[in-house]
Amino acid sequence: MNTNLSRVSSWLLAGLLLLVAGRGLSQSTGSLRLTDTIDKGQGNIQLFKDLNASQLEAYRTAHGGKLVFGVDINEAANGSEKASAQAVTVQDAWLEVTMADGSQRVYGHAGGFWTETQALVASAGSTNRQRYYTLLGESGSSRITANSSIQSVFDSTLRIVVPESLAGATAAVLRIRLLDANVKLGDPEAFYDYTAGFEDLAILSPADAQYLDTTLASTASFRVEAPAVEISPESVVNTSPEPAPTPAPPTTSLSWVQMPGASSYFLAAYEDLAPARGDYDFNDLVVAYRYQLGINSDGRVERIDGVAYLVARGSTYTHDWTLDLPLPAGATGTASCSTQMQGGASLPCSATLDGGQLRWTAFQDTVLALPAPGAAPAVPVNTPAGSGFTRGPRATFSVVFATPLALADIGTADPWMQVRASKQNVRLSDRSAEDYPFALLLPSDWALPNERVDMGLAYPRLASYVSSSGAQSLDWYLQPTTSEVRNWTVGDWAW
């Protein structure tokens, strides 16, 4: 068991990141109706139900670094809405892309998406009108001027800026959230609300996008009949046929590459008796962290933000925890950090750009940062079986580069801790003389073993995973012996 365990660190992420590749379809960029729809104001569109990574990249390239989607408006024709003029309001839209290495890239949100029209609309429960993007259309369309079924049915377009290649994607989900408008105010809210209907979507070719944005917009009546309609600033500079480039969004509008993903964390788990093996429960220190790269319209990294939580301290020793991120030697900028207890008390931290790396020391003196309740603060916290859970501190950092960096120049993060008593640094690459690792990087749904419970005993299927070089028992980390682990979830320690 122990010999096998020594190989976990090398194979762990590779096994977890095995994903099914996209179907081998052609790279045609003819418009394609999508299977999933926006239903009751929510759209979670699994793009790979209908196309693969090569096709998605072909669409992005054809539109000069954007994806363009057509929307067919299907709203109830009541009140100020009617068959010839209907609309919904877009509260948010973004694209989540999972790459082959398991990283998740997020494009869109504020400044990263737009539609051709806007309106001042108040959300439900509010009388404060704000400017939102809107989608206009008509029901029962059968257009004489249309040259395709897409042009005949779909009404409006939605664009998302995607500055990077999607050729290596293994999954892509388009998320759309429509605004719940305050219909009690009457128009324009009553016109721009969504009802129990649904909206169909298509991914568009440049020709079909051009038709909807220009020919249809000038011949249909829905823009004329809609109340409070405004032409979006982006659409004014987007009147030439695709893929003619449009002006870049402001530098404050970034797309985000999230590591490890939009809703997950890395869990760095350590043994602190190096070079001795110790009890091998990997809970002497457990830190959850994630970071995101802010990508501008030129595809370069303008800033990096990160967050970490001190999840558990199963040791009486005190530690310092640091994340190093390799950067080009000449990288300069402004770095800042903050570490706080949940009650608001501040703790020391540091974030520096020096010598070709970002160094963020998020937690200094882990006994001080996560003391045990009561009179003996150095005893283990959140690891003894049957004990309660104490929320640890939250740490953040942000760095803004003086000159944006190429994405390829950002290295792989190195999370490490120092044991203050021994001055021993413990990294993911460290091994004992018997080749046992002292640190592991695990997914955020891993449950840490109880105090002094060996990882192999807490996770019986781990042996199969390791002995098969990651070919079997890929979900070993989801199959613990429940009596041997602390079953805390992200919601328990993230705040």
C-alpha positions, 0 to 999 in steps of 0.5 A, a space after each residue: 500500500 505504501 509503495 503504491 501511495 508514493 506514486 499518487 502525486 504524479 498520477 492524481 491530476 492526470 487521472 482526474 482530467 481524463 475527458 471524452 474528446 469531441 466528436 469528429 465532425 467537420 469544421 463547417 461554419 454554417 449556422 447550426 440550431 442548438 439542442 438546448 434552449 433558454 427556459 424560464 429565464 435560464 439557459 445552460 446550453 451544452 454546446 458539445 451536444 451539437 458540435 465539437 471543439 474544431 467546429 467551435 474554434 472555426 466559428 470563433 475564427 470566422 467571427 474574428 475572435 467572437 462567438 455569435 449566437 442567434 436567439 428566437 424570441 418566443 414570448 407571450 403576446 400580451 400587454 404591450 408585447 404582440 406577435 410583431 414585437 417581443 423582447 427579453 432582457 439579458 441580465 448576464 451571459 458567459 461561456 464556460 470552457 473546459 480544456 484538456 488539462 482540466 483548466 476552465 476558462 470563462 468568457 463574457 460577463 460584464 463587458 465581455 458580451 453584448 447584443 445589438 440593443 439596450 434599454 433602461 429596465 428595473 429588476 423585480 422589486 426595484 424601481 431603479 432602472 439600469 441599462 441592460 442588453 436586450 433581445 428583440 424579435 417577433 413570433 411565427 416568423 416566415 420571412 420572404 427575404 430569408 435565404 435559410 431556415 436560420 434567417 427565417 426563424 431567428 431574430 437577434 444576436 448575442 456576441 461573446 468575446 473569446 480571445 483564445 483558441 478553443 481547439 483543445 476544449 473538451 466541454 463548452 457551456 453557454 450560460 444565459 440569465 434573463 432579467 426578472 423585470 419589475 412588470 408592476 411598473 408597466 412599460 418598458 418593464 412589461 415589454 422586456 420581461 420573460 414569461 413561461 415561454 422558451 427561447 431557441 438558440 443557434 450558433 451563427 455563420 458570419 452571413 446569417 449574423 450579418 442578415 439578422 443585424 442589418 437586413 432584418 433589423 432594417 425591415 422588421 418592425 420590432 425595433 420600431 415598435 419596442 418601447 425605450 429601445 436603444 442601439 448598443 454602442 458596440 453595434 454602431 461599430 459592428 455594421 460591416 460584415 463579419 469577420 471585420 474586426 470590431 474595436 476592442 472592449 475597454 481594458 477593464 473588460 476582461 475574460 477570465 481563465 479560472 484555475 482549476 474552474 469556475 466553481 471549484 478549488 485546489 486542495 493542497 494537503 500536507 504532512 509536516 514531519 519531513 523527512 520522516 513519513 509521519 502518520 500519512 493522514 495528509 491533514 497537518 495543513 489543508 489549504 483550498 485555493 484558486 486563481 484566475 487570469 484576466 485576459 484582455 481583447 488582445 489575448 494577453 494577461 492584464 491581471 491575476 486574482 486569487 483566493 485561499 481558505 485555511 481549511 484544517 490544521 491537524 498539527 500542533 506545529 505552526 506553518 506559513 503557506 505560500 503560492 508561487 506562480 512563475 512569470 517572465 523575468 521582466 514582469 512588473 506591476 502592482 501586487 496587493 493582498 489581504 487575509 482576514 478572519 470571518 469576523 473581520 480581524 486582519 492577519 499578516 500576508 505578503 504578495 510580491 513580484 520579484 525574480 520572475 515569479 509572483 510570491 503570495 504568502 497567504 497564511 503566516 503562523 497557522 496556529 495564530 490564523 486557525 486557533 483551536 477553540 478554548 484554552 489550548 489554541 495549538 491543538 488540531 482544528 477540524 481534523 479530530 473525529 467527531 469534532 465540530 468545524 471552525 471556519 478559517 481565514 480567507 486570503 486574497 491577492 491581486 496583481 495588475 501588470 504594467 505590461 500585459 503578459 502572454 498567456 503561455 508565459 504564466 507557469 504552473 503554480 507551486 503551493 508550498 508550506 514552511 514548518 516554522 520549528 524545523 524551517 523545512 519547506 514542503 512542496 508537491 515534488 518532495 519525497 522521502 527516502 522511500 519515495 513517499 510524497 509529503 504533499 498532494 494536490 486534490 480536488 475540492 470534493 475530497 474529504 480529508 481523513 480523520 486525525 491519524 488515519 492513513 489515506 489508504 485506509 480512508 480511501 480503499 479504492 486508492 490502491 486500485 487507482 494507483 496500481 493501475 496508473 490511473 486507469 481504474 477507480 478514477 473516482 476513488 476520491 469520491 468513495 471514502 470510508 465515511 467513518 474515517 473522513 471529515 465530510 466537510 463541503 466547500 460551503 462549510 469553509 468558503 465564505 
